Amino acid sequence: MSNTLTNGWTKPAAVAIPKEGYFKKEEGRYGPIFPQTPANYGFTIIAKVKPGREDAIREYGKTIEEAVKGSPNVLAPLKLHYLRWVLFDVGSGLHFMYQGIFDTDFDKYLEDAIALFNSTGVTTVFTNLEGWPDDWKTNIGAVTKYFREHQRPSFLEYGEYPYVSSEEIKKALTLKTAFSEMLDQMQ
Amino acid sequence: MLELEDVQHYLLTRPHATIAQYNFITFHTAEGGRQWVNALADIVGTAKTVMAASESDMRWVSLAFTFNGLRKLGVDEISLATFPEPFRQGMAARAQMLGDTGINNPDNWEDKITSEELHAVVILFARDGEERERCIKRHDEYLKDNPGVGVLSSLVLEAVPPLDYVHEHFGYRDRLTTPVIEGMGIEPTPGSHPPSKAGEFFLGYPDETGFIPDQPKPGILSKNGSFLAYRKMREHVGAFREFLKANGKTIEEQELVAAKLMGRWRKTGAPLVLCSDKDDRELGFDDKRNNNFDYEKMDPHGYACPVGSHIRRMNVRDKQVSRIMNRRLIIRRGGTYGPYLPEDVPDDGANRGIAVFAGCADLARQFEFLISVWANDPGFEELNEKDPFAGSIDGAFELTIPKRPIKRKVKGLNAFTTVTGGAYFFLPGIKALRYLASLK
């Protein structure tokens, strides 16, 4: 909220990011923290898919769809805006990209993320990726390391309504609904 | 099932003690250190003996070691590298991330707690002051014969008078909630968190994931051990009382402000969610009722218990919420140090506060998360505040109190707590103590 207040959400903003992914090295619990930008916090995980696993990954899309339908708030602890899963091949084999935009730095809720990814089946998709630790169920350290090693920081990020959190958006929309209802009641 | 005869009692049970002392120890020589461990291992209270103890038992000892201490005792570098990074680095090295900045920064910490020469802590509980004196005298005499070991600093912890219940210097009733471990035969009180898997607090057991996480090596050293995060916080009682007076015109209003900071009424511990306007002593002292509440259904907006209050930050009681609790629990041990400041007496500037150990299996996931995110992250629930008590507040303190029609903000000129010490320790099992004593 402080960033919204200081910088103002009404003025679109872009920020170019140094190669290492941060302006000033600030240690989190598991390594340097990637900063908040006008497009909030986020990650972009890119990894190579094991040969012959494309169908397994695509099927998993359906699994996640069902999991979220079954309990819509399942990912709430991660303070998310959007998640995107992409498969692509630019000539060097099939790659998987997992991109998220959220309101808190990933370091903070990393264990929750891993726990939720495990319980909803998100993690199972990673078993189709090269380099994913075999002992991922018991070795959170190795999973953390994998996420950090495969994270590719942005070099530029843009926000049309910079720094606004999903909580603020939801509150604003709730308020809008409440106002419409109030106006209806005034008729 | 926990091996109670091999677990130090410290995290599992509270002895019948009114007084404690922490001696922070340095090993001048490895051999001296190992002899010291060997000499004390016999009187370390195991969970089994302390749980069976009667009120006539006099004293109990616990031993824990820093990373430098394990190295000094002769644990080899390959094993040392298998210990988790926070423990290897120590708490002071992680101050920036924890939020221990400004006046709270480790350069200002007391008791030589950040010394590279800090190797161990011995925690002594005694039934009374006389017994404490006798034990400390005996320990001092032992040290005369073992020049390889020295005391860097000591801290005496005593129950604070004059109230007839456990409380800290601000007067808040303490010890109202503690995690319960599965298989120990203890039923959580109504509304309390369900029993935790032993692996959340003791190494070598399945944790809430259902698996046994990878542990430091060798197994004999880590099995039945726990990590301890030590935290010393000075309490500025004068500033706290001034804060209450500045934010409440009458005694009743001041008590309400004090309760809003904590989430419970100060003198009884009665939860605001169950009695938001007036303290209820009977409720506060009724274990069947004093934890039997949630937030999502009973107080979603925090009109009774502010979202930023201490208990609401540190203990999620809801099932559908956006915070996961079962992997963030700690077992808190410790007490108060320094003299009691009587009511209506101006602050004498004496050093007083709390000195506690947080026990857990994973410092980063449990202790560091609680401090860096739920206590110190200004982004927590978009409040732009820190925890009134566990937060590292540098300068002005603020708390938002939800209120109709418009929320109220209480402010203080100065923080009323300062972090003045901290360190990470490993609390080994009994066999592990013998193993450490036998190293070459």
Interface residues (C-beta under 8 A of the other chain):
Chain A: M1 S2 E26 E27 G28 R29 Y30 N73 A76 P77 K79 D103 T104 K108 Y109 E111 D112 A115 L116 N118 D135 K137 T138 N139 I140 G141 S165 E167 E168
Chain B: P84 P86 R94 Q96 M97 T209 F211 I212 P213 D214 Q320 V321 S322 R323 I324 R327 D362 A364 R365 E368 F369 S372 V373 D377 P378 G379 E382 N384
